[in-house]
Amino acid sequence: MIRQVLMEAAAAGAAQLAGYFGKEFTISNKEGLNNLVTEADHASEKAIIEVIHRHFPNHSILGEEGGSLQKEEGFRWIVDPIDGTINFANNIPLCCVSIGVEKEGKVIAGIVHNPILNELFYAEKGMGATLNNRPIRVSQKTQVEHSCLVTGFPYTYLDQPNSPLDVFERLIRKGIPVRRLGSAAIDLCWVAAGRFDGFYEHHLQPWDSAAGFLIVEEAGGMVTDFDGNEFSPHQPRIVATNGKIHPELLQWIQGKKP
């Protein structure tokens, strides 16, 4: 039942995303420069929540735009109606709907749907990960220096030791390719599909990573915080890799790589 409702909810949100894509719509700014929200975000989230509450009226929801709707203990749906809003607002097709489902605080299922590229990633705990219903696996690279990485930068952050720019500079000065797509959910899914070998980011919200991190794990990858601890989407720092480069990438990120 969870799978069916996830599919239906993601499809409802993706229909709104696709319907607004390339059209004119209202845009406003949240806290921080270029932290946008559009009427499409609100329409997508509304459509997603309507589906969830039609089937599970007592489940809680944590949404990027609508905040927290606390109801029955046990299940919580973590919703990003459009991940990659800057891309979406500029007609860049790297944007998606992302929904994760928690049971007793643990993510048990996740879906990421990019209707513009016709890519639907899905995972259930212990059941593997798929792209458009076909199984996916992470890459087999064994060294960071031979890897293709992806990252993102927060819109607002304080200058601090080992900042996002510090880590980025260390890697690119060694000639390691590091991309920035502008959607953490897509970054994670592309690690799961073996297109990237690793992803890291200094500051994410739960809705950015709740679905994608499970998809990486179910595709055979590894996801931790910056210290190598078990990952939770309710803390901001993430490292997701094929598993083989994970210990070394942590060293690069921590500034411990000779």
C-alpha positions as CSV (number, residue, x, y, z in Angstrom):
1,M,0.0,0.0,0.0
2,I,2.9,2.4,0.8
3,R,4.4,1.8,-2.6
4,Q,1.1,2.4,-4.4
5,V,0.5,5.7,-2.5
6,L,4.0,6.9,-3.0
7,M,3.7,6.3,-6.8
8,E,0.4,8.1,-6.9
9,A,1.6,11.0,-4.8
10,A,4.8,11.5,-6.8
11,A,2.8,11.3,-10.0
12,A,0.4,14.0,-8.8
13,G,3.3,16.3,-7.8
14,A,5.2,15.6,-11.0
15,A,2.1,16.5,-13.1
16,Q,2.2,19.9,-11.5
17,L,5.9,20.3,-12.0
18,A,5.6,19.3,-15.7
19,G,2.6,21.5,-16.2
20,Y,4.3,24.6,-15.0
21,F,7.7,23.8,-16.5
22,G,8.7,26.4,-19.2
23,K,5.6,28.5,-18.4
24,E,5.2,31.8,-16.6
25,F,4.5,31.6,-12.9
26,T,4.9,33.6,-9.7
27,I,8.2,33.4,-7.9
28,S,9.0,34.7,-4.4
29,N,12.0,34.6,-2.2
30,K,12.5,32.7,1.1
31,E,15.2,33.6,3.6
32,G,18.5,34.1,1.9
33,L,19.5,35.2,-1.5
34,N,18.2,33.0,-4.4
35,N,16.3,30.7,-2.1
36,L,13.2,30.7,-4.3
37,V,9.7,29.3,-4.0
38,T,7.3,29.2,-6.9
39,E,3.5,28.7,-7.2
40,A,4.5,25.4,-8.8
41,D,6.1,24.3,-5.5
42,H,2.9,25.1,-3.7
43,A,0.7,23.4,-6.3
44,S,2.9,20.3,-6.3
45,E,3.0,20.0,-2.5
46,K,-0.8,20.5,-2.3
47,A,-1.4,17.7,-4.8
48,I,1.0,15.4,-3.0
49,I,-0.5,16.0,0.4
50,E,-4.1,15.4,-0.9
51,V,-3.1,12.0,-2.2
52,I,-1.4,11.0,1.1
53,H,-4.2,12.1,3.3
54,R,-6.8,10.5,1.1
55,H,-5.2,7.1,1.8
56,F,-3.6,7.8,5.2
57,P,-5.5,10.6,6.9
58,N,-3.7,10.0,10.2
59,H,-0.1,10.0,8.9
60,S,2.2,13.0,9.7
61,I,3.8,15.1,6.9
62,L,7.0,17.2,6.9
63,G,6.9,19.3,3.8
64,E,9.4,21.9,2.6
65,E,6.7,24.5,1.9
66,G,3.9,23.5,4.2
67,G,5.9,22.8,7.4
68,S,5.1,20.0,9.8
69,L,1.7,18.4,10.1
70,Q,2.0,16.2,13.2
71,K,-0.7,13.5,13.5
72,E,-0.5,9.8,14.3
73,E,2.8,8.6,15.7
74,G,4.6,6.1,13.6
75,F,4.5,7.2,10.0
76,R,5.7,10.4,8.6
77,W,6.0,11.5,4.9
78,I,8.9,13.8,4.1
79,V,8.0,15.9,1.0
80,D,10.0,18.1,-1.3
81,P,7.5,19.2,-4.0
82,I,10.2,20.5,-6.3
83,D,13.9,19.8,-5.5
84,G,16.0,22.0,-7.7
85,T,13.7,25.1,-7.7
86,I,16.4,27.4,-9.2
87,N,16.8,24.9,-12.1
88,F,13.1,24.7,-12.5
89,A,12.6,28.5,-12.5
90,N,15.3,28.8,-15.2
91,N,13.9,25.9,-17.4
92,I,16.8,23.6,-16.6
93,P,15.4,20.0,-16.6
94,L,17.3,18.9,-13.4
95,C,14.4,19.2,-11.0
96,C,12.2,16.6,-9.4
97,V,9.6,15.5,-6.8
98,S,11.1,13.7,-3.8
99,I,9.2,11.9,-1.1
100,G,10.5,9.7,1.7
101,V,8.4,7.7,4.2
102,E,9.5,7.1,7.8
103,K,8.2,4.5,10.1
104,E,9.2,4.9,13.8
105,G,11.9,7.4,12.7
106,K,13.5,5.2,10.0
107,V,13.1,5.8,6.3
108,I,11.5,2.7,4.8
109,A,10.7,3.9,1.2
110,G,11.6,6.7,-1.1
111,I,10.7,8.0,-4.5
112,V,12.3,10.6,-6.8
113,H,10.5,11.5,-10.0
114,N,11.9,13.8,-12.7
115,P,9.0,14.0,-15.2
116,I,11.0,16.3,-17.6
117,L,13.7,13.6,-18.1
118,N,11.2,10.8,-17.6
119,E,13.2,9.2,-14.7
120,L,11.6,7.6,-11.7
121,F,13.8,6.3,-9.0
122,Y,12.3,4.1,-6.2
123,A,13.5,2.1,-3.2
124,E,12.1,0.1,-0.3
125,K,14.2,-0.9,2.6
126,G,15.7,-4.3,1.9
127,M,14.1,-4.5,-1.6
128,G,16.7,-2.8,-3.8
129,A,16.5,0.3,-5.9
130,T,15.1,0.9,-9.4
131,L,15.1,3.4,-12.2
132,N,11.9,3.2,-14.3
133,N,11.3,-0.3,-12.7
134,R,14.8,-1.6,-13.7
135,P,17.3,-2.5,-10.9
136,I,20.2,-0.1,-10.5
137,R,23.6,-0.5,-8.8
138,V,26.3,1.9,-7.8
139,S,29.6,2.2,-9.6
140,Q,32.8,0.1,-9.0
141,K,35.5,2.9,-8.8
142,T,37.9,2.3,-6.0
143,Q,39.9,5.6,-5.8
144,V,38.7,9.1,-5.3
145,E,41.3,10.4,-7.8
146,H,39.6,8.3,-10.5
147,S,36.1,9.2,-9.5
148,C,33.5,11.7,-10.8
149,L,31.9,13.5,-7.8
150,V,29.0,15.8,-7.3
151,T,28.3,18.4,-4.6
152,G,26.1,21.4,-3.8
153,F,26.6,24.6,-1.9
154,P,24.2,26.1,0.6
155,Y,22.8,29.5,-0.3
156,T,23.8,31.0,3.0
157,Y,26.6,29.7,5.3
158,L,29.2,31.2,7.6
159,D,32.9,31.1,6.8
160,Q,34.2,28.3,8.8
161,P,37.1,25.8,8.8
162,N,36.7,23.1,6.2
163,S,33.9,25.0,4.5
164,P,32.2,23.9,1.3
165,L,34.6,26.0,-0.8
166,D,37.7,24.6,1.1
167,V,36.7,21.0,0.3
168,F,35.8,21.8,-3.3
169,E,39.2,23.5,-3.8
170,R,41.1,20.6,-2.4
171,L,39.5,18.2,-4.8
172,I,39.6,20.3,-8.0
173,R,43.2,21.3,-7.3
174,K,44.0,17.6,-7.6
175,G,42.2,17.4,-10.9
176,I,39.2,15.5,-9.5
177,P,36.0,16.3,-11.4
178,V,33.3,17.7,-9.1
179,R,30.0,18.7,-10.6
180,R,27.1,20.7,-9.2
181,L,23.7,19.9,-10.6
182,G,21.5,22.0,-8.2
183,S,19.3,19.1,-6.9
184,A,20.5,17.0,-4.0
185,A,17.8,14.4,-4.7
186,I,19.0,13.9,-8.3
187,D,22.6,13.9,-7.1
188,L,21.9,11.0,-4.8
189,C,19.9,9.1,-7.4
190,W,22.7,9.5,-9.9
191,V,25.1,8.0,-7.4
192,A,22.7,5.1,-7.0
193,A,22.6,4.7,-10.8
194,G,26.4,4.7,-11.1
195,R,26.6,8.0,-13.0
196,F,28.5,9.6,-10.1
197,D,30.8,7.8,-7.7
198,G,30.2,10.0,-4.7
199,F,28.2,13.0,-3.4
200,Y,28.8,15.2,-0.4
201,E,27.1,18.3,0.9
202,H,27.5,20.4,4.0
203,H,24.0,21.5,4.7
204,L,20.8,19.7,3.6
205,Q,17.2,19.7,5.0
206,P,15.4,16.4,5.6
207,W,13.3,16.7,2.5
208,D,16.4,17.0,0.4
209,S,17.8,13.6,1.3
210,A,15.1,11.4,2.9
211,A,14.3,9.6,-0.3
212,G,17.6,9.8,-2.1
213,F,19.8,8.4,0.6
214,L,17.7,5.2,0.9
215,I,17.9,4.8,-2.9
216,V,21.7,5.0,-2.7
217,E,21.8,2.4,0.1
218,E,19.5,0.0,-1.7
219,A,21.6,0.3,-4.8
220,G,24.5,-1.0,-2.9
221,G,26.1,2.3,-1.8
222,M,27.0,3.8,1.5
223,V,25.7,7.0,3.2
224,T,27.0,8.6,6.4
225,D,27.6,11.9,8.0
226,F,31.0,13.7,7.7
227,D,32.3,11.6,10.6
228,G,31.4,8.3,9.1
229,N,28.4,7.8,11.4
230,E,25.1,6.3,10.4
231,F,23.2,8.8,8.3
232,S,19.9,10.5,9.4
233,P,18.1,13.0,7.1
234,H,17.5,15.1,10.2
235,Q,21.1,16.2,10.4
236,P,22.6,18.4,7.7
237,R,25.8,16.8,6.5
238,I,26.0,13.9,4.0
239,V,28.5,11.7,2.2
240,A,27.0,9.2,-0.3
241,T,29.3,6.9,-2.3
242,N,29.6,3.6,-4.1
243,G,31.0,2.3,-0.8
244,K,34.4,1.6,-2.3
245,I,35.7,5.2,-2.1
246,H,33.8,6.1,1.0
247,P,36.7,6.0,3.6
248,E,39.0,7.9,1.3
249,L,36.4,10.5,0.4
250,L,35.7,11.1,4.1
251,Q,39.5,11.9,4.5
252,W,39.3,14.4,1.7
253,I,36.3,16.1,3.2
254,Q,37.7,16.1,6.7
255,G,41.0,17.6,5.4
256,K,43.0,14.6,6.5
257,K,44.1,13.4,3.1
258,P,47.9,13.9,2.7
